[in-house]
């Protein structure tokens, strides 16, 4: 391989790594219930029912037991795939 070919191969690998890292970061985004509703196209009421039934993973932001519901994007994507 020539030096130019090596540089092109390195650039291609670097771009692929950057895409993977960006995708990984996007999956770690947390959403409010309103944002999750928009993302999933399910109503807020439906999402709350799924939370109450234990079907949908969530976290609470704020006080103990009375904080706002937040959802990890990757968990929502996984849930949608079921």
N, C-alpha and C positions, 0 to 999 in steps of 0.2 A: 504494500500500500504506500502511496505517496503521502507526503506531509499534508497535502490538501485533503486527501481522502480521509486521513486520520482526524483532521479537524472537523470535517463534515460528520463523521461518525460520532465524534464527541458531542457536537452541537445537537445532533438528533437525539442522542441519549439524554442530554441535559433537558431538552424540551419535553421529552416524555416524562422525566422525573418531575419537572415543574408542574405538568398537567396532573400527575398523580397526587402531588402534595396539595395542589389547589382543590382537587376533588375531596381529598381527605378533610381539609379544613372546612369546606362547605358542609360536609356531613355533620360536623360538630357544632353547627349553628343551633341555638335555642330559639324557639318561637313561642309567642303568647298564644292563648287559645284562639284569638281572632286571626292571627297569622296562620296558625295550624288549620283553621277552618278554610281559609282562602287557599292554602297549599293543597289540602286534601279534597276540597270541594264538598266537604261534609259540614253540616250546620254545627254551630257551637253546642246546641242541645244534644245532637248525636254524639259529638266528641265527649261531652260530659257523661252521657250514659255509658259509653265505652270505658271511660275512666272509672266510673262507679262499679262497673261489672268486673274490673280487673283486666279487661281485654287490651287496654292501651296504656303503655308505660308513660309516666310523667314525673315531674319534679315540682316541688313547691318553692317559689321564690318569695322570701319574706318570712313572716312569723310562723310559729309552730301551728300546723293544722289549719291556718287561715290565710296562708300566703297565696299568691297568684299561681295558677297552673302554668307551667312551661313544658314544652315538648322538644326533644332532641330531633332534629331533622332526619337523621339516620334511622331513628326508631319509628318515625312516621312512615318513612319510605318502606321499611321492613314490614310494618303493619299493613300498609296498602297492598303489599305483595302477597299477603296471606289469603 
